[in-house]
Amino acid sequence: MINEQLLNPESIVVVGGSNNLHKSGGKIVYNILKGGYNGRFYILNPKEDEVQGIKSLHHVDELPEAELAILAIPSVYCV
């Protein structure tokens, strides 16, 4: 059911995850990590190899399937 996937996803990707905690992508990654999320967690950032200790993927084609995607990028890049 869609509510279960939103509230308790088995996997999450943060598109635009950041090392900068002053940016939304940095705050989101920080809160997921500090909140004790136990599922599969991916970060997509083409400019970083690692974000807050997590390997960063550089292209959307590298992503495995994720139940929840969080877009922390400017709206001009969202399609």
SULCOR-V603916 format. One record per helix or strand. SS is the DSSP state (H for helix, E for strand). FROM is the first residue (numbers start at 1). LEN is the number of residues. If there is no record, write none. Layout:
# SULCOR-V603916
ss:SS from:FROM len:LEN
ss:SS from:FROM len:LEN
This chain:
# SULCOR-V603916
ss:H from:2 len:6
ss:E from:11 len:5
ss:H from:24 len:11
ss:E from:40 len:5
ss:E from:50 len:2
ss:E from:54 len:4
ss:H from:60 len:3
ss:E from:68 len:4
ss:H from:75 len:3
